[in-house]
Amino acid sequence: MFEPNSTIGWSIGQLRSTARDLILFVRAPAPALPAAGQERRAAGVAWLFLLNCLIVAAIISVLFPVMTLLGVKMSSDMSALFNLPPWQILLIVVLVGPIAEELMFRLWIIGTARWLILFSGLIAWIGGSFFLKQLGLVATIPTIALIAVISLAVLIGLVRFWKSPVPGWYVRIFPLVFWGQALLFGFVHVFNYAGDNQAAVLPFVLPQLVGGLIWGYARIRYGWWANIAMHMAYNLIAISGLIYMLLMRPEGI
């Protein structure tokens, strides 16, 4: 249909190649891949992001009519978020949210000891804070003690294992880790929606599940900056229409 040497034909070829590499990785995830050159990394991330957008656009074109049919809508928390001034929405959705979510779900998945130690420290902080809250110990001293203990443990671990390779046990369980982070990332976004039938809400996290898979692949293939940049750009596109409408209001920002 398109000549191989034409711009359209070349673009389709690039998308096919990107999709093929992604599918091969998703079918057999591994915590390391051959490093790409600097120029190839930038171009590879761009094509991967375009593929990400095309897949999600196809999913959304089906989900929007279904959303109306099933009476699914945004949750009250999400609605409240979008009542904030545009600059606050951009700060939370495009900057803070992607960095926090990538730190939690994907920055550590390459499996080197230093990243696993940092991730373990983060989990210890979340778990410890929750435990203190349940005990009613939210005073300054217990919190400072928790931070001090976790920080010391992380620092010792980083000094001791900074150059340690990916553990063999982690390589063996990596497919479970990779798919687990994507599924969990998709599932937590179910709380973005509300409806009479909670099971009917599950299909609406498919875009986030796709994101978890593609951004996880980007983390392994291109480095920590790639998945963060893609997540930020994706969120920016997702809310661009809303931001435009808010800025067009008479009161502006």
Backbone as a ProteinNet text record, in pm:
[ID]
protein_1_A
[PRIMARY]
MFEPNSTIGWSIGQLRSTARDLILFVRAPAPALPAAGQERRAAGVAWLFLLNCLIVAAIISVLFPVMTLLGVKMSSDMSALFNLPPWQILLIVVLVGPIAEELMFRLWIIGTARWLILFSGLIAWIGGSFFLKQLGLVATIPTIALIAVISLAVLIGLVRFWKSPVPGWYVRIFPLVFWGQALLFGFVHVFNYAGDNQAAVLPFVLPQLVGGLIWGYARIRYGWWANIAMHMAYNLIAISGLIYMLLMRPEGI
[TERTIARY]
82.9	0	85.1	188.4	281.1	419.1	486.3	621.5	714.1	801.7	891.4	978.2	1016	1104.5	1029.6	897.8	820	819.6	783.7	779.5	680	560.7	458.4	503.1	559.2	605.6	716.5	808.2	917.1	862.3	764.3	705.5	634.5	559.2	490.7	591.9	701.2	806.3	866.3	887.4	941.8	845.5	717.4	617.3	609.8	616.2	613.8	733.8	850.6	971.9	963.7	912.8	897.2	798.9	686.6	585.2	640.2	717.1	773.7	868.7	956.6	1050.4	976.2	871.6	792.9	726.4	665	595.3	692.6	809.5	910.2	952.5	967.3	1007.5	896.7	774.6	661.9	639.7	665.6	648.8	756.7	874.8	984	1064.5	1010.4	1078.4	1211.5	1308.3	1440	1482.9	1555	1590.3	1700.3	1753.5	1858.2	1847.5	1878.1	1881.5	2006.6	2053.8	2170.1	2146	2245.3	2231.7	2223.6	2138.1	2126.4	2209.3	2251.9	2325.4	2238.6	2302.1	2228.2	2121	2156.4	2058.9	1949.5	1988.6	1890.3	1795.6	1845.9	1759.8	1650.9	1688.1	1589.3	1484.4	1529.7	1436.6	1350.7	1412.3	1338.5	1228.4	1257.9	1157.4	1044.2	1077.5	974.7	880.3	935.5	850.9	769.8	829.9	758.4	642.3	665.6	559.1	445.6	480.5	377.9	295.4	362.5	292.1	199.8	249.5	170.7	41.6	55	-60.6	-160	-110.9	-200	-279.2	-211.6	-280.3	-387.5	-352.4	-448.3	-563.9	-535.8	-642.8	-742.4	-691	-779.6	-864.8	-804.2	-878.6	-986.1	-948.7	-1042.4	-1159.5	-1135	-1243.8	-1353.2	-1316	-1414.2	-1472.5	-1388.6	-1432.6	-1527.6	-1511.7	-1596.7	-1744.7	-1785	-1927.6	-1972.9	-1884.8	-1918.7	-1934.8	-1851.2	-1859.3	-1997.5	-2047.8	-2181.3	-2289	-2273	-2372.6	-2383.2	-2269.3	-2267.3	-2279.7	-2283.8	-2297	-2172.2	-2056.3	-1929.7	-1887	-1839.6	-1795.6	-1671.3	-1614.6	-1496.8	-1534.9	-1443.6	-1469	-1473.5	-1525.2	-1534.4	-1396.8	-1298.7	-1162.8	-1104	-1125.6	-1075.4	-1147.8	-1277.5	-1353.8	-1304.2	-1274.5	-1223.3	-1087.1	-1003	-872.1	-885.6	-980.2	-994.9	-1071.8	-1107.6	-1164.9	-1058.7	-934.7	-823.1	-785.6	-708.9	-658.5	-571.1	-567.1	-489.8	-344.8	-277.3	-135.6	-117.6	-212.2	-203.4	-231	-325.5	-353.3	-228.9	-165.6	-43.9	65.8	82.2	187	165.3	40.9	10.7	10.3	-60.7	-84.1	34.8	105.4	212.9	350.7	368.8	502.2	509.7	437.1	447.5	396.7	277.9	218.6	306.1	350.9	435.8	565.3	632.1	757.3	731	627.4	595.8	557.1	475.1	430.4	543.4	629.9	742.8	841.5	860.3	946.9	891.1	761.1	697.7	691.9	660.7	630.4	743.2	829.7	917.7	1065.8	1104.6	1245.1	1335.4	1284.5	1365.1	1367.8	1285.4	1266.7	1387.6	1487.8	1607.6	1680.6	1654.6	1700.9	1842.1	1914.1	2045.5	2026.7	2127.5	2113.8	2079.1	2141.1	2115.3	1970	1910.4	1770.3	1678.3	1709.8	1628	1635.5	1751.9	1767.3	1684.3	1691	1611.9	1462.4	1422.5	1281	1239.7	1325.8	1295.5	1281.1	1366.3	1355.7	1223.5	1179.4	1051.5	936.2	937.8	832.7	834.4	955.7	966.7	908.6	931.8	878.4	725.8	670.1	524.5	463	521	469.1	485.4	600.9	625.9	534.3	512.1	422.4	279.9	237.1	103.2	92.2	196.4	196.6	190	268.2	265.7	128.9	69.1	-63.6	-166.8	-157.8	-252.6	-237.1	-115.3	-89.8	-116.5	-146.1	-169.1	-41.6	71.2	201.4	242.1	172.2	202.5	280.7	329.7	408.1	541	610	733.9	844.4	860.9	973.3	966	853.2	848.3	873.2	821.2	841.2	987.8	1052.2	1195.1	1277	1241.6	1313.5	1298.5	1178	1154.7	1238.6	1238.7	1316.9	1465.6	1512.2	1654.2	1695.7	1614.6	1647.9	1648.9	1544.9	1536.8	1650.1	1677.8	1785.2	1919.7	1946.2	2073	2084.9	1977.4	1979.2	2001.5	1933.2	1950.4	2091.9	2145.7	2281.2	2383.5	2371.3	2463.5	2451.1	2328.7	2307	2365.1	2349.2	2403	2555.3	2616.2	2763	2813.6	2744.6	2789.4	2765.5	2653.2	2613.6	2601.3	2660.8	2643.3	2675.8	2784.3	2827.8	2787.3	2703.9	2662.5	2573	2586.5	2503.6	2361.9	2282.9	2145.6	2150.6	2085.7	2089.5	2026.4	2079.6	2027.4	1881.4	1843.2	1704.2	1609.1	1657.9	1572	1553.2	1658.6	1647.9	1543.5	1542.4	1449.1	1303.7	1280.7	1141.8	1101.2	1191.5	1163.2	1034.2	1000.2	871.3	753	755.2	648.8	653.7	774.6	790.8	738.7	777.5	740.1	589	528.1	383.7	310.1	368.5	305.7	296.6	406.8	401.5	300.5	288.6	193.7	49.1	21.8	-113.4	-152.6	-60	-88.9	-107.2	-24.4	-36.3	-172.1	-216.4	-348.6	-457.7	-446.3	-552.8	-573.7	-465.8	-483.3	-559.5	-559.2	-631.3	-780.8	-824.7	-968	-1041.3	-968.9	-1030.8	-1050.6	-1003.8	-1030.8	-1174.3	-1244.2	-1377.5	-1479.7	-1605.1	-1715.1	-1832.4	-1911.2	-2027.5	-2101.4	-2221.9	-2302.8	-2244.5	-2178.8	-2119.9	-1968.1	-1904.1	-1759.3	-1684.6	-1740.9	-1675.3	-1671.7	-1771.2	-1776.6	-1668.9	-1610.5	-1507.1	-1372.3	-1350.2	-1218.8	-1166	-1248.5	-1193.1	-1135.5	-1175.7	-1133.1	-991.1	-928.2	-787.8	-695.9	-752.1	-668.1	-561.8	-593.4	-487.4	-371.3	-402.2	-295.1	-217.3	-286.5	-217	-121	-166.9	-79.4	39.3	11.1	119.7	219.6	170.4	260.4	353.1	301.8	384.2	484.1	436.1	522.9	625.5	585.9	680.8	779.1	735.4	829	935.1	891	985.8	1081	1027.1	1111.7	1216.5	1178.6	1273.5	1391	1361	1466.3	1546.9	1479.2	1543.4	1623.4	1569.7	1630	1679.4	1641.6	1690.4	1579.6	1614.4	1515.3	1444.2	1511.2	1449.2	1336.2	1345.4	1251.2	1110.1	1095.5	960.5	899.9	983	930.9	884.8	966.8	930.9	805.1	793.6	675.7	550.1	563.8	450.1	404	498.1	464.3	395.5	452.1	394.9	255.8	237.7	107.5	2.8	36.8	-57.5	-88.9	12.4	-8.8	-108.2	-91.5	-185.2	-324.9	-330.4	-459.9	-542	-476.2	-551.5	-545.4	-483.4	-465.5	-599	-698.8	-829.5	-893.5	-885.1	-941.7	-870.8	-737	-661.1	-698.6	-714.8	-753.1	-887.8	-985.6	-1118.2	-1112.2	-1029.4	-1017.4	-952.7	-853.2	-786.1	-874	-971.4	-1060.5	-1175.2	-1185.5	-1289.3	-1258.1	-1359.2	-1336.2	-1242	-1247.8	-1161.9	-1020	-991.6	-855.8	-799.1	-669.6	-601.4	-636
-121.5	0	124.8	125	237.3	188.9	272	237.4	230.6	130.6	116.2	238.5	308.8	423.2	554.2	551.9	672.9	704.4	827.3	868	784.4	762.9	684.4	539.3	485	347.6	328.9	425	418.1	427.4	515.1	532.5	405.8	344.6	219.7	110.5	109	11.3	30.8	156.1	185.6	141.9	168.2	127.7	-24.2	-91.9	-238.3	-293.3	-236.4	-282.3	-259.2	-142.3	-110.9	-206	-230.8	-321.4	-462.9	-506.5	-641.9	-656.7	-558.2	-564.8	-564.8	-483.2	-476.5	-610.3	-670.9	-798.1	-908.1	-910.6	-1011.4	-997.3	-872.7	-850.1	-890.5	-849.4	-877.8	-1028.3	-1101.9	-1246.8	-1314.5	-1256	-1314.1	-1202.2	-1139.4	-1025.1	-1063.2	-973.2	-991.4	-857.9	-857.8	-732.2	-653	-700.6	-627	-652.4	-549.7	-560.3	-489.1	-521.1	-451.1	-300.2	-223.3	-77.8	-21.1	78.8	147.7	274.5	321.9	446.9	564.7	679.3	795.9	838.3	848.2	890.3	784.6	660	553.3	549.9	581.8	582.8	687.3	808.1	914.8	879.5	829.7	792.4	674.1	576.5	459.8	495.8	586.3	630.5	702.3	784.5	858.1	762	661.8	564.7	481.1	446.7	368.4	450.1	577.7	663.9	678.3	691.2	699.2	570.4	455.7	328.1	322.1	368.8	375.1	455.7	571.6	659.1	595.3	529.9	467.2	352.4	271.8	160.5	212.6	311.6	366.4	434.5	505.3	570.1	467	353	246.7	191	174.6	123.1	222.6	349.9	452.2	467.8	452.2	465.4	362	249.3	145.7	170.9	215.9	229.8	346.7	455.9	572.2	541.4	477.5	441.3	344.4	251.3	155.1	225.4	326.4	403.3	466.5	524.2	584.9	479.2	367.3	260	202.1	185.3	122	221.8	348.5	449.7	469.1	438.8	457.3	603.3	659.9	799	813.1	933	956.7	954.8	907.7	904	1045.8	1059.7	1192.2	1252.7	1168.1	1219.9	1276.4	1206	1255.3	1382.6	1387	1507.3	1626	1601.9	1709.4	1757.3	1664.3	1701.8	1797.7	1770.2	1851.8	1980.8	2004.8	2133.8	2231.4	2184.3	2269.8	2365	2470.6	2559.4	2481.9	2524.9	2451.7	2425.8	2524.5	2504.3	2394.3	2381.7	2275.8	2138.8	2133.9	2008.5	1963	2056	2022.7	1974.3	2041.7	2004.5	1862.8	1831.5	1700.7	1590.4	1615.1	1509.9	1488.4	1594.5	1584.4	1573.3	1623.2	1621.5	1528.3	1561.1	1485.5	1342.5	1327.5	1195.2	1097	1131.8	1038.5	1001.5	1099.3	1068.9	973.7	1002.4	916.8	776.3	766.1	634.2	555.6	622.4	550.6	504.4	585.9	544.7	422.2	420.1	308.4	181.9	197.2	79.5	33.9	125.4	82.2	118.7	223.3	262.1	151.4	71.5	-30.8	-164	-181	-316.4	-370.3	-285.9	-339.5	-437.6	-428.5	-532.5	-518.8	-411.1	-394.1	-371.7	-410.8	-409.1	-270.5	-165.6	-31.6	11.1	-26.8	8.8	-73.9	-199.9	-283.3	-234.7	-186.7	-133	-5.8	82.8	206.4	175.5	79.9	41.5	-20.1	-103.8	-164.4	-56.8	46	157.2	230.2	249.8	316.1	234.4	103.3	16.2	14.4	12.2	13.9	142.5	254.5	382.7	383.2	334.1	330.4	237.2	116.9	21.5	70.5	127.3	177.4	293.4	383.2	496.7	449.2	350.9	295	229.2	156.3	89	190.5	297.1	401.5	467.7	487.8	549.8	461.4	329.7	237.5	234.6	255.4	256.2	391.9	489.7	624.3	698.2	647.5	709.7	799.2	908.9	999.7	1121.1	1114.7	1225.3	1236.5	1344.4	1373.4	1272.9	1236.2	1149.9	1012.4	940.3	810.4	822.5	928.3	948	972.6	1058	1085.2	958.5	879.8	754.3	658.8	649.6	561.8	606.7	735.7	788.3	761.4	781.4	761	615.8	522.7	379.9	336.9	376.4	338.2	401.5	528.2	598.2	533.8	499	434	298.6	220.8	88.6	100	195.8	215.7	260.6	352.7	401.8	289.2	208.1	94.7	-1.5	-29.5	-119.7	-67	62.6	122.1	117.6	149.2	145.6	2.8	-91	-231	-294.8	-264.4	-337.8	-249.5	-131.4	-36.7	-97.1	-169.9	-224.5	-370.7	-422.4	-562.1	-579.6	-689.3	-713.5	-754.2	-776.2	-822.4	-963.1	-986.4	-1120.6	-1225.4	-1345.9	-1453.4	-1484.5	-1478.9	-1508	-1407.5	-1282	-1178.5	-1202.4	-1245.6	-1276.7	-1385.1	-1484.6	-1596.6	-1554.2	-1461.9	-1422	-1296.6	-1244.9	-1117.2	-1116	-1222.6	-1217.7	-1190.6	-1250.1	-1224.5	-1080.4	-1029.8	-891.3	-794.8	-819.1	-727.5	-724.2	-841.2	-845.9	-801.9	-830.7	-790.5	-640.2	-569.1	-423.7	-363.2	-420	-367.1	-391.1	-511.9	-544.5	-462.6	-447.9	-369.2	-222.3	-171.7	-33.3	-8.9	-103.1	-89.6	-97.5	-192.5	-214.3	-94	-30.4	80.9	196.8	203.3	310.9	282.8	166.4	137.5	235.9	291.7	386.8	524.2	541.3	665.1	670.4	556	547.5	505.8	535.1	497.7	450.7	359.2	307.4	208.6	173.5	79.6	-61.5	-95.4	-228.8	-216.2	-255.1	-239.7	-324.4	-441.7	-527.2	-458	-374.1	-303.8	-197.2	-159.2	-55.8	-110.7	-240.6	-300.3	-276.1	-289.3	-266.8	-126.6	-31	106.7	133.1	33	48.2	-13.1	-57.2	-112	-12.7	118	210.9	213.8	205.3	204.3	72.5	-37.4	-165.5	-161.7	-107.3	-91.5	-2.8	106.2	193.4	120.2	38.2	-36.3	-127.9	-190.8	-279.5	-200.6	-96.1	-20.6	60.3	125.2	204.3	116.2	-5.7	-100.2	-143.4	-168	-201.4	-85.4	38.3	156.6	168.7	136.6	144.1	49.8	-70.8	-169.2	-135.8	-96.3	-79.6	48.8	158.8	289.6	363.2	321	387.3	455.5	502.1	554.5	678.6	758.8	883	855.4	743.7	717.9	694.6	606.8	578.8	700.3	779.5	900.9	1001.1	1023.1	1118.5	1074.8	945	895.1	909.2	880.8	892.8	1038.3	1129.8	1272.2	1318.7	1281.7	1322.9	1264	1139.1	1072.6	1145.6	1176.6	1246.8	1386.7	1452.3	1586.1	1581.7	1485.5	1471.4	1437.1	1349.3	1303.6	1417.3	1516.5	1624.4	1754.8	1752.5	1878	1943.5	1862.4	1918.2	1986.7	1920.9	1978.6	2109.5	2108.9	2229.3	2343.8	2312	2415.3	2476.8	2390.9	2442.4	2527.3	2485.4	2562.8	2699.1	2700.8	2826.9	2921.3	2866.9	2949.5	3008.9	2967.6	3027	3174	3256.2	3399.6	3433.5	3352.6	3384.6	3337.9	3247.1	3200.1	3124.6	3138.4	3068.6	3134.3
0	0	0	84.5	88.9	45.3	-31.4	-74.6	46.6	52.8	167.4	191.1	83.7	98	120.4	119.6	144	292.9	326.1	467.2	545.5	489.2	557.6	571.3	462.1	467.2	569.8	576	673.7	815.7	838.3	971.5	1016.3	924.5	958.4	991	916.2	943.6	1081.7	1120.9	1253.6	1363.6	1343.6	1442.2	1453.7	1338.7	1341.1	1415.3	1388.5	1454.8	1605.4	1643.8	1785.8	1851.9	1784.6	1838.9	1851.4	1751.6	1756	1875.4	1895.2	2007.6	2141.2	2150	2273.2	2301.3	2200.5	2218.3	2259.6	2194.8	2230	2375.7	2422.1	2562	2657.1	2628.4	2717	2730	2621.5	2625.4	2710.2	2715.7	2794.3	2859.3	2962.6	3025.2	3087.4	3075	3135.8	3194.8	3307.4	3373.7	3306	3194.2	3123.9	2974.6	2895.5	2750.7	2700.5	2578.6	2523.7	2520.1	2561.1	2564.5	2423.6	2407.1	2278.2	2281.7	2163.5	2155	2193	2220	2266.7	2167.3	2039.1	1939	1923.9	1927.5	1912.7	2031.6	2151.4	2268.9	2254.2	2215.8	2201.4	2096.1	1981	1875.1	1917.5	1984.7	2029.3	2127.4	2220.2	2316.5	2244.5	2145.9	2071	1998.3	1931.3	1861	1958.8	2071	2171	2229	2250.9	2302.9	2201.4	2074.1	1970.5	1968	1977.8	1981.8	2103.1	2217.8	2339.9	2318	2257.3	2233.8	2137.3	2033.3	1936.2	1999	2081.1	2147.2	2241.7	2321.5	2417.7	2346.1	2237	2160.5	2108.7	2062.7	2014.8	2128.5	2245.9	2361.7	2405	2412.4	2458.5	2362.7	2233.2	2135.6	2160.3	2221	2255.6	2394.1	2488.2	2626.4	2648.7	2575.8	2598.8	2580.5	2469.4	2457.5	2566	2602.8	2707.8	2842.8	2867	2991.3	3006.8	2899	2901.8	2921.3	2853.7	2860.5	3001	3068.8	3200.8	3315.3	3283.2	3387.2	3470	3413.6	3483.7	3472.4	3582.7	3583.3	3670.3	3670.6	3753.1	3900.5	3985	4128.7	4184.5	4304.4	4367	4390.7	4425.2	4446.6	4317.8	4206.3	4078.9	4037.1	4058.8	4025.3	4106.4	4235.8	4321.2	4272.4	4226.7	4174.3	4056.8	3968	3848.7	3873.8	4000.1	4037.2	4084.4	4092.1	4132.7	4020.5	4051.4	3946.3	3847.4	3721.3	3619.6	3657.2	3719.1	3749.7	3854.1	3947	4046.3	3983.8	3891.5	3821.3	3745	3673.3	3598.7	3692.4	3805.2	3900.3	3952.4	3989.8	4049.1	3943.8	3832.5	3733.7	3641.2	3606.6	3506.3	3570	3690.8	3751.7	3872.3	3977.2	4102.4	4086	4026.5	4011.7	3935.6	3813.7	3738.8	3810.3	3872.8	3942.2	4058.1	4137.3	4252.1	4207.3	4103.2	4057.3	3993.3	3919.1	3859.2	3965.3	4068.4	4178.9	4247.7	4265.5	4334.9	4249	4120.4	4039.3	3946.4	3898.7	3789.7	3800.2	3868.3	3867.4	3920.4	4010.3	4076.4	4002.4	3899.2	3844.7	3768.2	3741	3675.9	3767.1	3898.4	3988.8	4041.5	4009	4070.2	4219.2	4297.3	4442.5	4494.7	4439.7	4492.6	4473.6	4357.9	4335.3	4423.2	4443.1	4531.2	4675.4	4716.2	4851.8	4868.7	4770.5	4776.9	4779	4696.9	4694.1	4827.1	4884.5	5014.5	5122.1	5114.3	5209.4	5194.9	5070.5	5046.2	5103.1	5078.3	5129.6	5282.7	5340.5	5486.7	5543.8	5475	5521.1	5514.5	5403.9	5389.5	5493.8	5507.4	5604.5	5747.9	5777.9	5913	5948.8	5853.5	5877.9	5904.1	5826.1	5845.6	5983.5	6022.6	6152.9	6266.2	6256.4	6360.1	6367.5	6251.1	6248.3	6315.5	6291.2	6352.7	6504.2	6553	6696.9	6759.1	6675	6725	6758	6708.1	6736	6618.7	6605	6494.3	6542.3	6666	6719.8	6645.9	6668.5	6596.2	6626.8	6753.4	6792.4	6726.6	6730.3	6660.6	6510.6	6450.8	6307.4	6275.5	6355.2	6335	6355.9	6457.3	6482.8	6365.6	6308.8	6193.9	6075	6047.4	5935.7	5955.9	6079.1	6108.6	6088.1	6138.2	6126.1	5979.6	5905.3	5763.4	5684.8	5709	5637	5663.6	5788.7	5823.6	5755.7	5758.3	5695.3	5544.8	5481.2	5336.8	5305.4	5383.9	5360.9	5373	5476.8	5494.1	5376.6	5336.3	5223.9	5094.7	5069.7	4947.2	4944.8	5058.1	5066.5	5046.1	5106.4	5101.3	4964.7	4901.4	4780.8	4656	4657.1	4547.3	4410.7	4400.6	4271.9	4252.3	4339.5	4325.9	4204.1	4131.7	4012.6	4051.3	3949.4	3972.2	4031.4	4145.2	4206.9	4115.8	4121.8	4038.6	4066.5	4193.9	4228.8	4166	4152.7	4094.6	3945.1	3878	3735.4	3712.8	3801.5	3785.7	3805.6	3896.9	3923.3	3845.8	3761.4	3696.9	3614.7	3538.8	3467.4	3558.7	3678.3	3774.9	3824.1	3846.4	3890.6	3784.4	3659.9	3551.3	3532.1	3520.4	3502.1	3627.6	3743.5	3869.1	3883.5	3849	3861.7	3765.5	3645	3546.8	3590.7	3639.8	3684.2	3806.9	3900.5	4020.3	3985.2	3894.8	3851.1	3787.3	3705.7	3645.7	3749.7	3843.1	3940.5	4031.8	4077.3	4171.3	4106.6	3973.9	3906.8	3895.9	3944.5	3944.3	4035.4	4132.8	4225.6	4162.2	4037.5	3964.5	3913.8	3920	3860	3964.8	3934.1	4022	3937.4	3993.8	3922.6	4009	3968.5	4046.2	4042.8	3933.9	3917.6	3916.8	4028	4038.2	3935.4	3900.6	3800.7	3665.6	3639.1	3511.6	3500.7	3615.5	3616	3570.8	3591.6	3566	3424.1	3318.6	3184.4	3163.6	3246.1	3224.6	3273.3	3334.4	3372.1	3266.3	3154.4	3047.6	2998.9	2983.6	2943.5	3042.2	3172.4	3272.5	3269.2	3242.7	3229.5	3111.9	2999.6	2882.8	2918.8	2991.8	3035.5	3122.6	3216.1	3303.2	3225.7	3120.4	3038.1	2953.3	2886.3	2795.4	2872.7	2980.1	3058	3132.4	3169.2	3229	3128.2	3005.9	2898.9	2873.2	2872.4	2850.8	2960	3083.6	3195.3	3171.9	3128.7	3106.3	2980.8	2875.2	2745.3	2733.4	2790.4	2764.7	2888.3	3006.4	3127.1	3205.7	3325.3	3418.6	3367.3	3285.5	3238.8	3139.8	3066.9	2957.9	3009.5	3109.4	3159.6	3229.3	3297.7	3361.7	3256.9	3154.3	3048.7	2975.4	2946.9	2877.1	2963.1	3090.4	3181.8	3191.2	3203.3	3209.4	3081.3	2967.5	2839.1	2819.3	2860.1	2848.3	2931.2	3057.2	3143.4	3090.8	3035.5	2980.6	2865.1	2776.8	2664.8	2715.8	2817.9	2869.5	2927.7	2989.4	3053.9	2975.7	2857.8	2782.3	2747.7	2710.1	2677.2	2796.9	2913.7	3035.2	3071.5	3064.4	3097.7	3003.5	2876.2	2778.2	2815.7	2851.7	2886.5	3013.2	3111.3	3233.7	3208.5	3119.8	3089.7	3009.7	2937.9	2858.5	2940.1	3066.7	3151.3	3173	3193.2	3211.9	3325.9	3436.3	3550.9	3531.7	3425.9	3398.6	3514.4	3534.1	3643.9	3777.3
[MASK]
+++++++++++++++++++++++++++++++++++++++++++++++++++++++++++++++++++++++++++++++++++++++++++++++++++++++++++++++++++++++++++++++++++++++++++++++++++++++++++++++++++++++++++++++++++++++++++++++++++++++++++++++++++++++++++++++++++++++++++++++++++++++++++++

